[in-house]
Amino acid sequence: MIKFPCETIDPEEFLAATQKYNPEFLLKLYFLMLRIRMVEEAIEKEYHKDKMKSPVHLCIGQEASAVGCNLVLSSKDLIYCSHRTHGHYLAKGGDLRAMMAELHCRETGCAKSLAGSMHLLDKKVGMEGSSAIVAGAIPIATGFALSQKLNKGSFVSAVFFGDAATEEGVHWESLNFSVLKKLPIIFVCENNFYSVCTPLDARQPSHVKIVDRAEKFGLPTQEVNGNNILDVYEHMSVAVNEVRNGRGPYYLVINSYRWRGHHGAGDDSASGYRHVDELNTWMEQDPIKILKYALINREILTQIVDENYRNKIQTEIEESFEFALSSPYPSQELLFNMVYA
């Protein structure tokens, strides 16, 4: 029944692993993941009202990947994404009001209504662009890395993509080129084991891991448990340090799992492409719950602090919806100017 079992995290071992981190940092990890989770749940709750005129791809269950990776990057480092953008945008420091306005196709959106959920971009926080084309962002991120190399820049580019992107030729061509030129780029494959409704083992040989194939191109690689926020953060820290110091590209495979359907709101497991037992095993390894357990046992997170976090986030979410719904639709002048440009 369970095609893709998740790696089990021992709560006590995780608790011990948190000892080397200060409480403020751990609380920040918790708050950022919780914020993404609550935002995505709010979007899901409101989506049926048809006021968001944009397709959405929720990242509920994958919050550790977004937070653990983006927290290592500087504001000047650029990230590129595929269609599942919300978590990375928020983790990179994006404006929730601007994101929500973009989902509602309003002029106050981070891309002035012209991008929608699948193409979020915000140059102010280094979210350089997203592409709904499978693997579409990978060569663009590689191109930026080349420009940094040629101009002797100090910034890195990180590109996030799903397991299906590894089935596109441009993914491997970009790896090959980045190794040849020693480019400052981090490739992050967020492997959630499904391309829409098609499982990974129906698309790729089950005995050959993505990380092993990437390694053959001659760049450092690492497979990471995407439910363990500390593992994600630590491996991304190593990758950023290596790349920033001129040692060339790095490749991470973060094994994670989306709790909801490929797109839209709700769980689509009833369609039969994955078994509910598989979903439940991954939900039991909730990255937020695992970190919360450690914080409570270290007496870092109290019920009052947790409630304050949730109230703060809920207020921000409500204000972002109000802002979006009260914002104007794009003017004809804006639309025509952008088309002309």
C-alpha positions in Angstrom: 0.0 0.0 0.0 2.8 2.4 0.9 5.0 2.9 -2.2 7.2 5.7 -0.8 7.7 5.3 3.0 9.3 8.3 4.8 12.3 8.2 6.9 11.2 8.1 10.6 12.6 10.8 12.9 13.3 9.7 16.5 11.9 12.5 18.6 14.5 12.1 21.3 17.4 12.1 18.8 15.9 15.2 17.2 15.6 16.8 20.7 19.3 16.1 21.3 20.2 17.6 18.0 18.6 20.9 18.9 21.0 21.4 21.8 23.6 23.1 19.7 21.2 25.8 18.6 20.1 28.8 20.6 16.4 29.1 21.5 15.8 32.2 19.4 17.0 30.5 16.3 14.8 27.4 16.9 11.8 29.6 17.6 12.4 31.4 14.4 12.4 28.1 12.5 9.1 27.1 14.2 7.5 30.5 13.5 8.5 30.6 9.8 7.2 27.0 9.2 4.0 27.7 11.1 3.4 30.9 9.2 3.7 29.1 5.8 1.4 26.3 7.0 -1.3 28.7 8.3 -1.1 30.8 5.1 -1.5 27.8 2.9 -4.4 26.5 5.0 -6.1 29.9 4.7 -5.7 29.9 1.0 -7.1 26.4 0.8 -10.1 27.5 2.9 -10.9 30.5 0.8 -10.1 29.1 -2.6 -13.6 27.7 -3.3 -15.0 31.2 -3.2 -13.4 31.8 -6.7 -12.0 35.2 -5.7 -8.4 34.0 -6.3 -8.2 34.1 -10.1 -5.0 32.0 -10.2 -4.3 28.3 -10.0 -2.6 27.4 -6.7 -0.2 24.6 -5.8 0.0 24.3 -2.0 3.2 23.2 -0.2 1.5 21.9 3.0 3.9 19.3 4.4 7.0 20.7 2.6 7.6 23.7 4.9 10.9 22.5 6.2 12.4 22.6 2.7 11.5 26.2 2.1 12.5 27.5 5.5 15.6 25.4 6.0 17.0 26.4 2.6 16.1 30.1 2.3 17.1 30.9 5.8 20.7 30.2 4.8 20.6 32.5 1.8 21.3 36.2 1.9 18.9 38.8 0.6 21.2 39.3 -2.4 21.2 35.7 -3.3 18.6 34.9 -6.0 16.2 32.0 -6.0 14.2 30.5 -8.8 11.2 28.2 -8.4 8.8 26.0 -10.3 5.0 26.3 -9.9 4.9 25.5 -6.1 6.1 29.0 -5.0 4.3 30.2 -1.8 6.6 28.7 0.8 9.8 29.8 -0.8 8.5 33.3 -1.4 7.5 33.7 2.3 10.7 32.0 3.6 12.8 34.4 1.4 11.2 37.4 3.1 8.4 38.0 0.7 5.5 40.3 1.6 2.4 38.3 2.4 0.1 41.1 1.4 1.8 41.4 -2.0 1.6 37.6 -2.5 -2.1 37.5 -1.6 -2.8 40.4 -3.9 -1.0 38.6 -6.7 -3.2 35.5 -6.1 -6.2 37.7 -6.5 -4.8 39.3 -9.6 -4.7 42.8 -8.2 -2.3 45.6 -9.2 -0.8 45.7 -5.7 0.5 42.1 -6.2 4.3 41.4 -6.1 4.1 41.1 -9.9 1.3 43.6 -10.4 -1.2 40.8 -11.1 0.7 39.6 -14.2 2.2 36.5 -12.7 -0.2 34.7 -10.3 0.7 31.9 -8.0 2.8 29.8 -10.4 5.1 32.7 -11.4 5.7 34.7 -8.2 8.6 37.0 -8.4 9.8 39.9 -6.2 13.2 41.4 -6.9 13.2 43.2 -3.6 13.7 39.9 -1.7 15.7 38.0 -4.3 12.8 36.0 -5.7 13.9 36.4 -9.3 11.3 34.3 -10.9 9.3 31.1 -11.2 8.3 29.0 -14.1 5.3 26.6 -14.5 7.2 24.9 -17.3 8.7 21.7 -15.9 12.4 22.4 -15.4 11.9 25.9 -17.0 13.6 27.8 -14.2 16.7 25.6 -14.1 18.6 27.1 -17.2 17.6 30.6 -16.2 19.1 30.1 -12.7 22.2 28.6 -14.4 22.4 31.7 -16.6 22.4 34.0 -13.6 25.2 31.9 -12.0 27.2 32.3 -15.2 26.8 36.1 -15.0 28.0 36.1 -11.4 31.0 34.0 -12.5 31.9 36.4 -15.4 31.3 39.5 -13.3 33.2 38.1 -10.3 30.1 38.5 -8.1 29.7 37.1 -4.6 26.1 35.9 -4.8 24.8 32.5 -5.5 21.6 31.3 -7.2 19.5 28.5 -5.9 16.9 26.8 -8.0 14.1 24.7 -6.6 12.3 22.1 -8.7 10.4 18.8 -8.4 11.4 15.3 -9.2 9.7 15.5 -12.6 12.2 18.2 -13.7 14.9 15.6 -13.5 13.3 13.9 -16.5 13.9 16.9 -18.7 17.1 17.2 -20.7 17.7 20.8 -19.8 18.1 19.7 -16.1 21.1 17.5 -17.0 22.5 20.0 -19.5 22.5 22.7 -16.8 24.3 20.4 -14.4 26.9 19.6 -17.0 27.5 23.2 -17.9 27.6 24.4 -14.3 30.3 21.8 -13.4 32.3 22.7 -16.5 32.3 26.4 -15.6 32.3 25.9 -11.8 29.2 28.1 -11.4 27.9 29.4 -8.1 24.6 27.6 -8.1 22.7 25.2 -5.8 20.3 22.8 -7.5 17.6 21.8 -5.0 15.3 18.9 -6.1 12.3 18.7 -3.8 11.4 15.1 -4.4 7.8 14.6 -3.3 7.6 11.4 -5.4 4.7 12.3 -7.7 4.4 14.3 -10.9 0.7 15.3 -10.7 -0.7 11.8 -10.2 2.1 9.6 -11.6 4.4 8.1 -9.0 8.2 8.3 -9.3 8.7 4.6 -9.9 6.5 4.7 -12.9 8.7 7.4 -14.5 12.2 6.5 -13.4 14.0 3.2 -12.6 13.4 2.5 -8.9 17.0 1.2 -8.4 18.7 4.4 -9.5 18.3 7.4 -7.2 18.1 10.9 -8.5 21.0 11.9 -6.2 23.2 9.1 -7.6 22.6 10.2 -11.2 23.4 13.8 -10.3 26.7 12.8 -8.7 27.9 11.2 -11.9 28.1 14.7 -13.4 30.9 15.5 -11.0 29.3 17.8 -8.4 28.9 17.3 -4.7 25.4 15.8 -3.9 23.5 15.1 -0.8 20.1 13.4 0.0 18.2 15.0 2.8 15.2 14.1 5.0 12.8 16.9 4.1 10.8 16.4 7.4 13.9 17.3 9.5 14.3 21.1 9.5 17.7 20.8 11.1 19.0 18.4 8.5 17.8 20.7 5.7 19.3 23.8 7.3 22.7 22.1 7.9 23.1 20.6 4.5 22.0 23.8 2.8 24.6 25.7 5.0 27.3 23.3 3.7 26.1 23.8 0.1 26.1 27.6 0.3 29.5 27.7 2.0 31.0 25.5 -0.8 29.4 27.5 -3.6 30.1 30.9 -2.2 33.8 30.0 -1.8 34.2 29.3 -5.5 34.1 25.5 -5.4 31.4 25.2 -8.0 27.8 23.9 -8.0 26.1 21.7 -5.4 23.1 19.4 -5.7 20.6 18.6 -2.9 17.7 16.1 -3.1 15.2 16.9 -0.3 12.8 14.1 0.1 9.4 15.5 1.1 5.7 15.0 0.5 2.8 17.2 -0.4 -0.2 16.6 1.8 -2.7 18.1 -0.6 -3.3 17.4 -4.2 -1.0 18.5 -7.0 -3.0 21.7 -7.4 -6.1 23.4 -5.9 -7.5 22.7 -2.5 -8.0 19.4 -0.7 -6.6 15.9 -0.7 -6.9 14.0 -3.9 -5.9 10.6 -2.6 -9.4 9.3 -3.2 -8.7 9.3 -6.9 -6.5 6.2 -6.2 -3.1 7.3 -7.4 -1.7 7.1 -3.9 -2.9 5.3 -0.8 -4.2 7.1 2.3 -1.9 5.0 4.4 1.1 6.5 2.6 -0.2 10.0 3.2 -0.8 9.3 6.9 2.7 8.0 7.4 4.2 11.2 6.1 1.7 13.3 8.0 2.8 11.6 11.2 6.3 12.9 10.4 5.1 16.5 10.3 8.2 18.7 10.4 6.4 21.4 12.5 5.1 18.9 15.0 8.6 17.3 15.4 10.2 20.7 16.0 7.4 21.7 18.4 7.9 18.6 20.5 11.6 19.5 20.9 10.8 23.1 21.8 8.3 22.1 24.4 10.6 19.6 26.0 13.4 22.1 26.1 10.9 24.6 27.7 11.5 27.0 24.9 8.0 27.0 23.5 5.1 27.5 26.0 1.4 27.4 25.3 1.2 31.2 25.6 4.1 31.8 23.2 2.5 29.3 20.7 -0.9 31.0 21.0 0.7 34.4 20.5 2.5 33.2 17.3 -0.7 31.8 15.9 -2.7 34.9 16.8 0.0 37.1 15.2 0.0 35.0 12.0 -3.8 34.8 11.8 -4.0 38.6 12.1 -1.5 39.0 9.3 -3.4 36.6 7.1 -6.7 38.4 7.7 -5.1 41.7 6.9 -3.5 40.3 3.7 -6.9 39.1 2.5 -8.5 42.5 3.3 -5.6 44.2 1.5 -5.9 42.0 -1.6 -9.7 42.3 -1.9 -9.6 46.1 -1.5 -6.9 46.5 -4.0 -7.7 47.6 -7.6 -7.5 45.3 -10.6 -4.7 46.2 -13.1 -5.5 49.2 -15.3 -5.6 48.9 -19.0 -2.6 51.2 -19.2 -0.5 48.8 -17.1 -1.6 45.8 -19.1 -1.0 47.4 -22.4 2.4 48.8 -21.4 3.5 45.4 -20.1 2.4 43.7 -23.3 4.2 46.4 -25.4 7.4 46.1 -23.3 
